[in-house]
Amino acid sequence: MFHSYLGETLSFELLYKNRKTVGIYIDFFGQIEVHAPKGTPEEKVMQIIEEKWEQIQQRIKEMKKRLAGQNEISYEQGERFLYLGRDFPILISEEQDLKKDKVVFEDETLYVYVKQFEQERIQKALKRFYYQQCKRLVEKRIQHFQSHFKVKPRSFRISDSKTTWGTCDGLRQLTFNWKLAMAPLEVIDYVVVHEMCHMVHLNHDRSFWRLVGKIMPDYERRENWLALSQWRMDV
């Protein structure tokens, strides 16, 4: 199916399912599926697509960049990495007397200090930096949002998950992906609130989403940032 809007044409597959809302899904290759409740007028579907037109086009653009291999990392001087939602250059210094490789963020630059100019050392130093920053930030944001909850997390940790941004188990133990340090603070806040809400509602049921929306009414916008930008969040 095709739909033209603002001088552009979108190709997508429309599927009617047993659901209550219209959902728009874009896969790794930029292919689009629109899932709509059975009986939804086609005009209504097109109206929703137009309302989300800019987001859809941006997502397709990001997917094309990803497929083109523009996220290849070379660890060269001046290469840019995300930190708190913005791109910053790295400046690498080789210091043989250094006790431990490290990264320092200062003056809009990620300064990387390593004993030897090796890609593996640079990568590990950057990853360690993001782990540390993620732990620091998440701890502060948990404390910030705790007033919204009657229960507290039993613990939290930072992980290297390949599939999730965060988790909460039945014992109220929270886990967060270290790559969140690359996201804007408002996006980190969303993931923190999302997982803290699971302390109350383990499943993604209506009660869960109502609680998320009560604390953070614009959570969908923050969630969308992750959907559009996750391909850039790596070292």
TARAVEN-V95007 format. One line per field, one symbol per residue. burial: # if it has 16 or more other C-alpha atoms within 10 Angstrom, else .. Layout:
burial = ???
This chain:
burial = ...........#.#.......#.#.#...#.######.......##..##..#..#..##.##..#........#....######..#####........###.....#########...###########.###..#..##..........#..####.....####...###############################.....##.##..#...#..#..##.##..####
